[in-house]
Amino acid sequence: MFTSPRRPMPTQAPAGAAAAVAAASVEAYPRIVATLIRVTGDWSLAEDCAQESLTAALERWPADGVPANPGGWLMTVARNRAIDVLRRATVERRKLHDLALLTPDEASPEPEVGQDVVDDRLRLIFTCCHPALAIEARVALTLRTVCGVPTADIARLLLVSESTMTRRLTRARTRITQAGIPYRVPSGPALTERLPGVLAVLYLLFTRGYVADGEPAFADEAVRLARLLDRLMPEQSEVAALLALFLFHHSRRDARRDAAGTLLTLHRQDRDRWDRAAIAEGLATLDRVRHDGPYAWQARIAACHATAVSVDDTDWPTIARAYDALADLRPSPVIALNRAVAHGYAYGPAVGLALLDAARAGGGLGGYPLAVAVEADLVARQGDRLRAASLFREAAAAVASTAERRALLGRADELAG
């Protein structure tokens, strides 16, 4: 299990220098990779040179001191390394000329938002998420190139071997080159067509970090990238809505487990441990949303939970209406299941069970353990504790997550006891 979304740092450098390099790399690494990809078109070269700049910093900063502009220093070292590699490979002079223009000295100021180096990261996200690539390749390429996640960690996350993931990333890069996929943010109708794919990848990235046995670092990266998109595309309501949705959910990250590490449902969390600054940022971001897209409705639902002082204080009728709208806009078995939960709390467990039966009849929930858990919760609220306990055990036997299994069995024990 990795502890940082960056490449691991060598440990022989003093702690102060290592911390300075780690701090600078958060913004510098993806920026350097994005810029070198734009100039050279060589993904592997860009990643290797960015990593070598971090290694050089760990070797030189302990003796020379941390430079006034750490990001500019790293960009200069990476650029010079790229020039050396390209020169040895006798690459055309045009690329060498372009590289020579990048960060000419380490005293150069960091680029302002909106300049090419920042825009390069946005271009890179859209390139990684091109519809010509399979969704698995988009996620893997985004994690590797935009987030700097090591290949071995991506392989572990996506449940494949490291060699398989290496081949998958190589094929994705080759596909980009052979298909002539442009390294740019599309405009006009093409932007409208492509943006949902980018948002879907970020949504999946956040989900991978938020699930019971997920890596929190992936959720952190999704929030960071959503902030970047929102900063560079403030007129896109669904971008703002997605960021707000992430912030509301992420605000609960420290309250989702008890002292023993047991997963806690929303109803059992200590709300005093929720991140109020994140909730306030989410509300301010949601206030800019002017369209009723799928992420907007999900963000409004999450806002109702985030602003409720207790479970009983939750505005369940508003949540139920939001799920009604979401079900009309983007119907799916999972949305139908959540709609049953919302109506069950807004209008009584009998209403929720009726909607759950309808959702099951619609298909897609067969064998889904969380549907059994929802039924168990609604049955418990009707007063049939023993049947509810049995259903919770049935759901626990079917889930893959160890944390979810423990939580479900805990509910069953409480009801049976």
DRENDO-1510 file (C-alpha; in Angstrom, 1 decimal, always signed):
<recs>
REC; n; res; u; v; w
REC; 1; MET; +0.0; +0.0; +0.0 .
REC; 2; PHE; +1.5; +3.3; -1.0 .
REC; 3; THR; +1.4; +6.4; +1.1 .
REC; 4; SER; +1.9; +9.1; -1.5 .
REC; 5; PRO; +0.7; +9.6; -5.0 .
REC; 6; ARG; +4.2; +10.6; -6.1 .
REC; 7; ARG; +7.1; +8.4; -7.0 .
REC; 8; PRO; +8.9; +7.2; -3.8 .
REC; 9; MET; +11.8; +9.3; -2.8 .
REC; 10; PRO; +15.3; +8.0; -2.0 .
REC; 11; THR; +15.8; +7.9; +1.7 .
REC; 12; GLN; +19.5; +8.8; +2.0 .
REC; 13; ALA; +19.0; +12.6; +1.8 .
REC; 14; PRO; +18.5; +14.5; +5.1 .
REC; 15; ALA; +14.9; +14.8; +6.2 .
REC; 16; GLY; +14.7; +18.5; +5.5 .
REC; 17; ALA; +15.9; +18.2; +1.9 .
REC; 18; ALA; +13.6; +15.3; +1.3 .
REC; 19; ALA; +10.6; +17.2; +2.7 .
REC; 20; ALA; +11.5; +20.2; +0.5 .
REC; 21; VAL; +11.7; +18.0; -2.6 .
REC; 22; ALA; +8.4; +16.2; -1.8 .
REC; 23; ALA; +6.7; +19.6; -1.3 .
REC; 24; ALA; +8.0; +21.0; -4.6 .
REC; 25; SER; +7.2; +17.8; -6.5 .
REC; 26; VAL; +3.4; +18.0; -5.7 .
REC; 27; GLU; +3.0; +20.8; -8.3 .
REC; 28; ALA; +6.3; +20.5; -10.2 .
REC; 29; TYR; +6.3; +16.9; -11.2 .
REC; 30; PRO; +3.0; +16.9; -13.3 .
REC; 31; ARG; +3.8; +20.3; -14.6 .
REC; 32; ILE; +7.2; +19.2; -15.9 .
REC; 33; VAL; +5.8; +16.1; -17.4 .
REC; 34; ALA; +3.0; +18.0; -19.1 .
REC; 35; THR; +5.4; +20.6; -20.5 .
REC; 36; LEU; +8.0; +18.1; -21.8 .
REC; 37; ILE; +5.3; +16.0; -23.4 .
REC; 38; ARG; +4.0; +19.1; -25.3 .
REC; 39; VAL; +7.5; +20.0; -26.5 .
REC; 40; THR; +9.0; +16.5; -27.3 .
REC; 41; GLY; +5.9; +14.3; -27.8 .
REC; 42; ASP; +7.8; +11.6; -25.9 .
REC; 43; TRP; +5.8; +10.5; -22.8 .
REC; 44; SER; +8.5; +8.2; -21.4 .
REC; 45; LEU; +11.3; +10.8; -21.8 .
REC; 46; ALA; +9.1; +13.4; -20.0 .
REC; 47; GLU; +8.5; +11.1; -17.1 .
REC; 48; ASP; +12.1; +10.0; -16.8 .
REC; 49; CYS; +13.5; +13.5; -16.9 .
REC; 50; ALA; +11.0; +14.7; -14.3 .
REC; 51; GLN; +12.0; +11.9; -12.0 .
REC; 52; GLU; +15.7; +12.6; -12.5 .
REC; 53; SER; +15.2; +16.2; -11.6 .
REC; 54; LEU; +13.8; +15.1; -8.2 .
REC; 55; THR; +16.7; +12.7; -7.7 .
REC; 56; ALA; +19.1; +15.5; -8.5 .
REC; 57; ALA; +17.4; +17.8; -6.0 .
REC; 58; LEU; +17.8; +15.2; -3.3 .
REC; 59; GLU; +21.5; +15.0; -4.1 .
REC; 60; ARG; +22.3; +18.7; -4.3 .
REC; 61; TRP; +19.9; +20.6; -2.1 .
REC; 62; PRO; +21.3; +19.3; +1.2 .
REC; 63; ALA; +24.7; +20.9; +0.3 .
REC; 64; ASP; +23.6; +23.8; -1.8 .
REC; 65; GLY; +20.4; +24.7; +0.0 .
REC; 66; VAL; +16.8; +24.8; -1.3 .
REC; 67; PRO; +16.6; +27.3; -4.2 .
REC; 68; ALA; +14.3; +30.3; -4.0 .
REC; 69; ASN; +12.3; +28.9; -6.8 .
REC; 70; PRO; +12.2; +25.1; -6.3 .
REC; 71; GLY; +9.8; +24.4; -9.2 .
REC; 72; GLY; +11.9; +26.5; -11.6 .
REC; 73; TRP; +15.0; +24.6; -10.5 .
REC; 74; LEU; +13.4; +21.2; -11.1 .
REC; 75; MET; +12.1; +22.4; -14.5 .
REC; 76; THR; +15.6; +23.6; -15.5 .
REC; 77; VAL; +17.2; +20.3; -14.5 .
REC; 78; ALA; +14.5; +18.2; -16.3 .
REC; 79; ARG; +14.8; +20.4; -19.4 .
REC; 80; ASN; +18.6; +20.1; -19.5 .
REC; 81; ARG; +18.4; +16.3; -19.1 .
REC; 82; ALA; +15.9; +16.2; -22.0 .
REC; 83; ILE; +18.2; +18.3; -24.2 .
REC; 84; ASP; +21.1; +15.9; -23.4 .
REC; 85; VAL; +19.0; +12.8; -24.4 .
REC; 86; LEU; +17.6; +14.4; -27.5 .
REC; 87; ARG; +21.0; +15.7; -28.6 .
REC; 88; ARG; +22.5; +12.2; -28.3 .
REC; 89; ALA; +19.6; +10.9; -30.3 .
REC; 90; THR; +20.2; +13.6; -32.9 .
REC; 91; VAL; +16.6; +14.7; -32.7 .
REC; 92; GLU; +15.6; +17.6; -35.0 .
REC; 93; ARG; +16.9; +21.0; -34.1 .
REC; 94; ARG; +13.4; +22.4; -33.7 .
REC; 95; LYS; +12.7; +20.4; -30.6 .
REC; 96; LEU; +16.0; +21.4; -29.1 .
REC; 97; HIS; +15.2; +25.1; -29.8 .
REC; 98; ASP; +11.9; +24.8; -28.1 .
REC; 99; LEU; +13.4; +23.1; -25.1 .
REC; 100; ALA; +16.0; +25.8; -24.7 .
REC; 101; LEU; +13.2; +28.3; -24.3 .
REC; 102; LEU; +11.8; +26.5; -21.3 .
REC; 103; THR; +12.7; +28.1; -17.9 .
REC; 104; PRO; +16.1; +29.5; -19.0 .
REC; 105; ASP; +17.5; +29.8; -15.5 .
REC; 106; GLU; +16.5; +28.7; -12.0 .
REC; 107; ALA; +15.8; +32.2; -10.9 .
REC; 108; SER; +12.9; +32.5; -13.4 .
REC; 109; PRO; +9.5; +33.1; -11.7 .
REC; 110; GLU; +6.9; +30.4; -11.6 .
REC; 111; PRO; +4.3; +30.8; -14.5 .
REC; 112; GLU; +1.1; +32.4; -13.6 .
REC; 113; VAL; -2.3; +30.6; -13.9 .
REC; 114; GLY; -3.4; +30.6; -17.5 .
REC; 115; GLN; +0.1; +30.5; -19.1 .
REC; 116; ASP; +1.2; +27.6; -21.2 .
REC; 117; VAL; +2.9; +25.6; -18.4 .
REC; 118; VAL; -0.4; +25.5; -16.4 .
REC; 119; ASP; -2.5; +24.9; -19.5 .
REC; 120; ASP; -0.2; +22.0; -20.3 .
REC; 121; ARG; -1.6; +20.0; -17.4 .
REC; 122; LEU; -5.2; +20.6; -18.6 .
REC; 123; ARG; -4.1; +19.5; -22.1 .
REC; 124; LEU; -2.6; +16.4; -20.6 .
REC; 125; ILE; -5.8; +15.5; -18.8 .
REC; 126; PHE; -7.8; +15.8; -22.0 .
REC; 127; THR; -5.2; +13.8; -23.9 .
REC; 128; CYS; -5.2; +11.0; -21.3 .
REC; 129; CYS; -9.0; +10.9; -21.4 .
REC; 130; HIS; -9.5; +10.8; -25.1 .
REC; 131; PRO; -12.5; +8.7; -26.2 .
REC; 132; ALA; -10.2; +6.7; -28.5 .
REC; 133; LEU; -8.8; +5.0; -25.4 .
REC; 134; ALA; -10.6; +2.4; -23.4 .
REC; 135; ILE; -11.8; +3.6; -20.0 .
REC; 136; GLU; -9.3; +1.4; -18.2 .
REC; 137; ALA; -6.5; +3.0; -20.2 .
REC; 138; ARG; -7.7; +6.5; -19.5 .
REC; 139; VAL; -7.8; +5.9; -15.8 .
REC; 140; ALA; -4.3; +4.3; -15.8 .
REC; 141; LEU; -2.8; +6.9; -18.0 .
REC; 142; THR; -4.2; +9.7; -15.9 .
REC; 143; LEU; -2.9; +8.2; -12.7 .
REC; 144; ARG; +0.5; +7.6; -14.1 .
REC; 145; THR; +1.1; +10.8; -16.1 .
REC; 146; VAL; -1.0; +13.4; -14.5 .
REC; 147; CYS; -0.9; +12.2; -10.9 .
REC; 148; GLY; +2.6; +10.6; -10.9 .
REC; 149; VAL; +1.4; +7.3; -9.3 .
REC; 150; PRO; +3.9; +4.5; -9.7 .
REC; 151; THR; +3.0; +1.8; -12.2 .
REC; 152; ALA; +3.2; -0.9; -9.5 .
REC; 153; ASP; +0.6; +0.9; -7.4 .
REC; 154; ILE; -1.7; +1.4; -10.4 .
REC; 155; ALA; -1.5; -2.3; -11.2 .
REC; 156; ARG; -2.4; -3.1; -7.6 .
REC; 157; LEU; -5.3; -0.7; -7.6 .
REC; 158; LEU; -6.7; -2.1; -10.9 .
REC; 159; LEU; -6.0; -5.7; -9.9 .
REC; 160; VAL; -3.5; -6.6; -12.7 .
REC; 161; SER; +0.2; -7.5; -12.6 .
REC; 162; GLU; +2.8; -4.8; -13.0 .
REC; 163; SER; +3.9; -6.2; -16.3 .
REC; 164; THR; +0.4; -6.1; -17.6 .
REC; 165; MET; +0.0; -2.5; -16.5 .
REC; 166; THR; +3.3; -1.6; -18.1 .
REC; 167; ARG; +2.1; -3.0; -21.4 .
REC; 168; ARG; -1.3; -1.3; -21.1 .
REC; 169; LEU; +0.3; +2.1; -20.5 .
REC; 170; THR; +2.7; +1.5; -23.5 .
REC; 171; ARG; -0.2; +0.6; -25.7 .
REC; 172; ALA; -2.1; +3.7; -24.6 .
REC; 173; ARG; +0.8; +6.0; -25.4 .
REC; 174; THR; +1.3; +4.3; -28.7 .
REC; 175; ARG; -2.3; +4.7; -29.5 .
REC; 176; ILE; -2.1; +8.4; -28.9 .
REC; 177; THR; +0.8; +8.7; -31.2 .
REC; 178; GLN; -0.5; +6.5; -34.0 .
REC; 179; ALA; -4.0; +7.9; -33.9 .
REC; 180; GLY; -2.6; +11.5; -34.0 .
REC; 181; ILE; -4.6; +12.4; -30.9 .
REC; 182; PRO; -3.9; +16.1; -30.5 .
REC; 183; TYR; -2.3; +17.5; -27.4 .
REC; 184; ARG; -4.8; +20.2; -26.6 .
REC; 185; VAL; -8.0; +21.1; -24.9 .
REC; 186; PRO; -10.8; +20.9; -27.5 .
REC; 187; SER; -13.1; +23.9; -28.2 .
REC; 188; GLY; -16.6; +24.4; -29.2 .
REC; 189; PRO; -18.8; +21.3; -29.6 .
REC; 190; ALA; -15.8; +19.0; -29.2 .
REC; 191; LEU; -15.2; +20.4; -25.7 .
REC; 192; THR; -18.8; +19.7; -24.7 .
REC; 193; GLU; -18.5; +16.1; -26.1 .
REC; 194; ARG; -15.1; +15.4; -24.4 .
REC; 195; LEU; -15.6; +17.0; -21.0 .
REC; 196; PRO; -18.0; +14.3; -19.6 .
REC; 197; GLY; -15.4; +11.7; -20.3 .
REC; 198; VAL; -12.8; +13.7; -18.3 .
REC; 199; LEU; -15.2; +14.2; -15.4 .
REC; 200; ALA; -16.1; +10.5; -15.5 .
REC; 201; VAL; -12.4; +9.6; -15.1 .
REC; 202; LEU; -12.0; +12.0; -12.2 .
REC; 203; TYR; -15.2; +10.6; -10.6 .
REC; 204; LEU; -13.8; +7.0; -10.9 .
REC; 205; LEU; -10.5; +8.2; -9.5 .
REC; 206; PHE; -12.2; +9.7; -6.4 .
REC; 207; THR; -14.4; +6.6; -6.0 .
REC; 208; ARG; -11.3; +4.4; -6.0 .
REC; 209; GLY; -10.0; +6.4; -3.1 .
REC; 210; TYR; -13.2; +6.7; -1.2 .
REC; 211; VAL; -14.4; +3.0; -1.2 .
REC; 212; ALA; -14.1; +1.1; +2.1 .
REC; 213; ASP; -10.7; -0.5; +1.2 .
REC; 214; GLY; -9.6; +2.3; -1.2 .
REC; 215; GLU; -6.4; +4.4; -1.2 .
REC; 216; PRO; -7.2; +7.9; +0.3 .
REC; 217; ALA; -4.4; +9.4; -1.8 .
REC; 218; PHE; -6.5; +8.8; -5.0 .
REC; 219; ALA; -9.4; +10.8; -3.5 .
REC; 220; ASP; -6.9; +13.5; -2.7 .
REC; 221; GLU; -5.6; +13.6; -6.3 .
REC; 222; ALA; -9.2; +13.7; -7.7 .
REC; 223; VAL; -10.0; +16.7; -5.5 .
REC; 224; ARG; -6.7; +18.4; -6.6 .
REC; 225; LEU; -7.4; +17.8; -10.3 .
REC; 226; ALA; -11.1; +18.9; -10.0 .
REC; 227; ARG; -9.8; +22.1; -8.4 .
REC; 228; LEU; -7.4; +22.6; -11.4 .
REC; 229; LEU; -10.2; +22.0; -13.9 .
REC; 230; ASP; -12.5; +24.4; -12.0 .
REC; 231; ARG; -9.8; +27.1; -11.9 .
REC; 232; LEU; -9.1; +26.9; -15.6 .
REC; 233; MET; -12.7; +26.3; -16.7 .
REC; 234; PRO; -14.9; +28.3; -14.2 .
REC; 235; GLU; -17.7; +28.6; -16.7 .
REC; 236; GLN; -18.4; +24.9; -16.8 .
REC; 237; SER; -21.2; +24.1; -14.2 .
REC; 238; GLU; -20.6; +20.4; -14.2 .
REC; 239; VAL; -16.9; +20.9; -13.3 .
REC; 240; ALA; -17.9; +23.0; -10.3 .
REC; 241; ALA; -20.6; +20.5; -9.4 .
REC; 242; LEU; -18.1; +17.6; -9.4 .
REC; 243; LEU; -15.7; +19.6; -7.3 .
REC; 244; ALA; -18.4; +20.4; -4.8 .
REC; 245; LEU; -19.5; +16.7; -4.7 .
REC; 246; PHE; -15.9; +15.6; -4.0 .
REC; 247; LEU; -15.5; +18.2; -1.2 .
REC; 248; PHE; -18.7; +17.2; +0.6 .
REC; 249; HIS; -17.8; +13.5; +0.6 .
REC; 250; HIS; -14.1; +14.2; +1.4 .
REC; 251; SER; -15.1; +16.3; +4.4 .
REC; 252; ARG; -16.1; +13.1; +6.2 .
REC; 253; ARG; -12.8; +11.3; +5.6 .
REC; 254; ASP; -11.6; +11.5; +9.2 .
REC; 255; ALA; -15.0; +10.4; +10.7 .
REC; 256; ARG; -15.6; +7.3; +8.5 .
REC; 257; ARG; -13.9; +4.9; +10.9 .
REC; 258; ASP; -13.9; +4.5; +14.7 .
REC; 259; ALA; -10.8; +4.1; +16.9 .
REC; 260; ALA; -10.6; +0.4; +16.1 .
REC; 261; GLY; -10.7; +1.0; +12.3 .
REC; 262; THR; -14.3; -0.2; +11.8 .
REC; 263; LEU; -16.1; +1.5; +9.0 .
REC; 264; LEU; -18.9; +3.8; +10.2 .
REC; 265; THR; -22.0; +4.6; +8.1 .
REC; 266; LEU; -23.1; +8.2; +7.7 .
REC; 267; HIS; -25.7; +7.7; +10.5 .
REC; 268; ARG; -23.0; +6.7; +13.0 .
REC; 269; GLN; -20.3; +9.2; +12.3 .
REC; 270; ASP; -19.2; +11.9; +14.7 .
REC; 271; ARG; -20.2; +15.0; +12.8 .
REC; 272; ASP; -17.9; +17.2; +14.9 .
REC; 273; ARG; -15.0; +15.5; +13.1 .
REC; 274; TRP; -16.3; +16.6; +9.6 .
REC; 275; ASP; -14.1; +19.1; +7.8 .
REC; 276; ARG; -16.1; +22.3; +8.0 .
REC; 277; ALA; -13.7; +24.2; +5.8 .
REC; 278; ALA; -14.2; +21.7; +3.0 .
REC; 279; ILE; -18.0; +21.9; +3.5 .
REC; 280; ALA; -17.9; +25.7; +3.3 .
REC; 281; GLU; -15.8; +25.5; +0.1 .
REC; 282; GLY; -18.2; +22.9; -1.3 .
REC; 283; LEU; -21.2; +25.2; -0.6 .
REC; 284; ALA; -19.5; +28.2; -2.2 .
REC; 285; THR; -18.6; +26.1; -5.3 .
REC; 286; LEU; -22.1; +24.6; -5.6 .
REC; 287; ASP; -23.6; +28.1; -5.4 .
REC; 288; ARG; -21.9; +28.8; -8.8 .
REC; 289; VAL; -23.7; +25.8; -10.5 .
REC; 290; ARG; -26.5; +27.0; -12.8 .
REC; 291; HIS; -27.4; +23.8; -14.6 .
REC; 292; ASP; -29.2; +20.6; -13.5 .
REC; 293; GLY; -26.6; +18.0; -14.7 .
REC; 294; PRO; -26.0; +14.7; -13.0 .
REC; 295; TYR; -23.1; +15.9; -10.9 .
REC; 296; ALA; -25.2; +19.0; -9.8 .
REC; 297; TRP; -28.0; +16.8; -8.5 .
REC; 298; GLN; -25.5; +14.5; -6.7 .
REC; 299; ALA; -23.7; +17.5; -5.2 .
REC; 300; ARG; -27.1; +18.9; -3.9 .
REC; 301; ILE; -27.8; +15.6; -2.3 .
REC; 302; ALA; -24.4; +15.5; -0.6 .
REC; 303; ALA; -24.9; +19.1; +0.5 .
REC; 304; CYS; -28.1; +18.1; +2.4 .
REC; 305; HIS; -26.1; +15.5; +4.3 .
REC; 306; ALA; -23.1; +17.8; +4.9 .
REC; 307; THR; -25.2; +20.6; +6.4 .
REC; 308; ALA; -27.5; +18.4; +8.6 .
REC; 309; VAL; -26.6; +18.6; +12.3 .
REC; 310; SER; -27.9; +15.1; +12.8 .
REC; 311; VAL; -29.6; +12.2; +11.0 .
REC; 312; ASP; -33.0; +13.3; +12.2 .
REC; 313; ASP; -32.3; +16.9; +10.9 .
REC; 314; THR; -31.5; +15.7; +7.4 .
REC; 315; ASP; -33.8; +17.1; +4.7 .
REC; 316; TRP; -34.8; +13.7; +3.3 .
REC; 317; PRO; -37.8; +15.0; +1.2 .
REC; 318; THR; -35.4; +17.3; -0.7 .
REC; 319; ILE; -33.0; +14.4; -1.1 .
REC; 320; ALA; -35.8; +12.2; -2.4 .
REC; 321; ARG; -36.8; +14.8; -4.9 .
REC; 322; ALA; -33.3; +15.1; -6.1 .
REC; 323; TYR; -33.0; +11.4; -6.6 .
REC; 324; ASP; -36.3; +11.5; -8.6 .
REC; 325; ALA; -34.7; +14.1; -10.9 .
REC; 326; LEU; -31.4; +12.1; -11.1 .
REC; 327; ALA; -33.3; +9.0; -11.9 .
REC; 328; ASP; -35.1; +10.8; -14.8 .
REC; 329; LEU; -31.8; +12.3; -16.0 .
REC; 330; ARG; -29.5; +9.3; -15.7 .
REC; 331; PRO; -31.4; +6.1; -14.7 .
REC; 332; SER; -29.3; +3.3; -13.3 .
REC; 333; PRO; -29.8; +0.4; -10.9 .
REC; 334; VAL; -27.6; +2.1; -8.2 .
REC; 335; ILE; -29.5; +5.4; -8.5 .
REC; 336; ALA; -32.8; +3.5; -8.2 .
REC; 337; LEU; -31.4; +1.8; -5.1 .
REC; 338; ASN; -30.4; +5.1; -3.5 .
REC; 339; ARG; -33.8; +6.6; -4.4 .
REC; 340; ALA; -35.4; +3.8; -2.5 .
REC; 341; VAL; -33.3; +4.7; +0.6 .
REC; 342; ALA; -34.1; +8.4; +0.3 .
REC; 343; HIS; -37.9; +7.8; +0.0 .
REC; 344; GLY; -37.7; +5.2; +2.8 .
REC; 345; TYR; -36.3; +7.9; +5.2 .
REC; 346; ALA; -38.5; +10.7; +3.8 .
REC; 347; TYR; -41.9; +8.8; +3.7 .
REC; 348; GLY; -41.4; +5.6; +5.7 .
REC; 349; PRO; -39.8; +2.2; +5.3 .
REC; 350; ALA; -42.8; +0.7; +3.5 .
REC; 351; VAL; -42.4; +3.3; +0.7 .
REC; 352; GLY; -38.7; +2.5; +0.5 .
REC; 353; LEU; -39.3; -1.3; +0.3 .
REC; 354; ALA; -41.9; -0.8; -2.5 .
REC; 355; LEU; -39.3; +1.2; -4.5 .
REC; 356; LEU; -36.7; -1.4; -3.7 .
REC; 357; ASP; -38.9; -4.1; -5.1 .
REC; 358; ALA; -39.5; -2.0; -8.3 .
REC; 359; ALA; -35.7; -1.4; -8.7 .
REC; 360; ARG; -35.1; -5.1; -8.4 .
REC; 361; ALA; -37.8; -5.9; -10.9 .
REC; 362; GLY; -36.1; -3.4; -13.3 .
REC; 363; GLY; -32.9; -5.6; -13.3 .
REC; 364; GLY; -29.3; -4.9; -12.5 .
REC; 365; LEU; -29.5; -5.4; -8.7 .
REC; 366; GLY; -29.5; -9.2; -8.7 .
REC; 367; GLY; -26.7; -10.4; -6.4 .
REC; 368; TYR; -25.8; -6.9; -5.4 .
REC; 369; PRO; -25.0; -7.1; -1.7 .
REC; 370; LEU; -25.8; -3.4; -0.9 .
REC; 371; ALA; -29.3; -4.0; -2.2 .
REC; 372; VAL; -29.7; -6.7; +0.5 .
REC; 373; ALA; -28.2; -4.3; +3.1 .
REC; 374; VAL; -30.7; -1.6; +2.1 .
REC; 375; GLU; -33.5; -4.1; +2.5 .
REC; 376; ALA; -32.1; -5.0; +5.9 .
REC; 377; ASP; -32.0; -1.4; +7.1 .
REC; 378; LEU; -35.6; -0.8; +6.0 .
REC; 379; VAL; -36.8; -4.0; +7.6 .
REC; 380; ALA; -35.1; -3.1; +10.8 .
REC; 381; ARG; -36.8; +0.3; +10.8 .
REC; 382; GLN; -40.2; -1.5; +10.5 .
REC; 383; GLY; -39.3; -3.4; +13.7 .
REC; 384; ASP; -38.4; -6.9; +12.4 .
REC; 385; ARG; -35.0; -7.0; +14.0 .
REC; 386; LEU; -34.3; -10.8; +13.6 .
REC; 387; ARG; -35.1; -10.8; +9.9 .
REC; 388; ALA; -33.0; -7.6; +9.4 .
REC; 389; ALA; -30.1; -9.3; +11.2 .
REC; 390; SER; -30.4; -12.3; +8.8 .
REC; 391; LEU; -30.4; -10.0; +5.8 .
REC; 392; PHE; -27.3; -8.1; +7.1 .
REC; 393; ARG; -25.5; -11.4; +7.4 .
REC; 394; GLU; -26.5; -12.3; +3.9 .
REC; 395; ALA; -25.2; -9.0; +2.6 .
REC; 396; ALA; -21.9; -9.5; +4.6 .
REC; 397; ALA; -21.3; -12.9; +3.0 .
REC; 398; ALA; -21.5; -11.4; -0.5 .
REC; 399; VAL; -19.4; -8.2; -0.2 .
REC; 400; ALA; -15.7; -8.3; -1.3 .
REC; 401; SER; -14.6; -5.5; +1.1 .
REC; 402; THR; -13.3; -6.7; +4.5 .
REC; 403; ALA; -14.2; -3.3; +6.0 .
REC; 404; GLU; -17.8; -3.5; +4.7 .
REC; 405; ARG; -18.2; -7.1; +5.8 .
REC; 406; ARG; -17.2; -6.2; +9.4 .
REC; 407; ALA; -19.6; -3.2; +9.4 .
REC; 408; LEU; -22.5; -5.3; +8.2 .
REC; 409; LEU; -21.8; -8.1; +10.6 .
REC; 410; GLY; -21.7; -5.5; +13.4 .
REC; 411; ARG; -25.1; -4.3; +12.5 .
REC; 412; ALA; -26.4; -7.9; +12.4 .
REC; 413; ASP; -25.0; -8.5; +15.9 .
REC; 414; GLU; -26.5; -5.4; +17.3 .
REC; 415; LEU; -30.0; -6.3; +16.0 .
REC; 416; ALA; -29.8; -10.0; +17.1 .
REC; 417; GLY; -28.5; -9.0; +20.5 .
</recs>
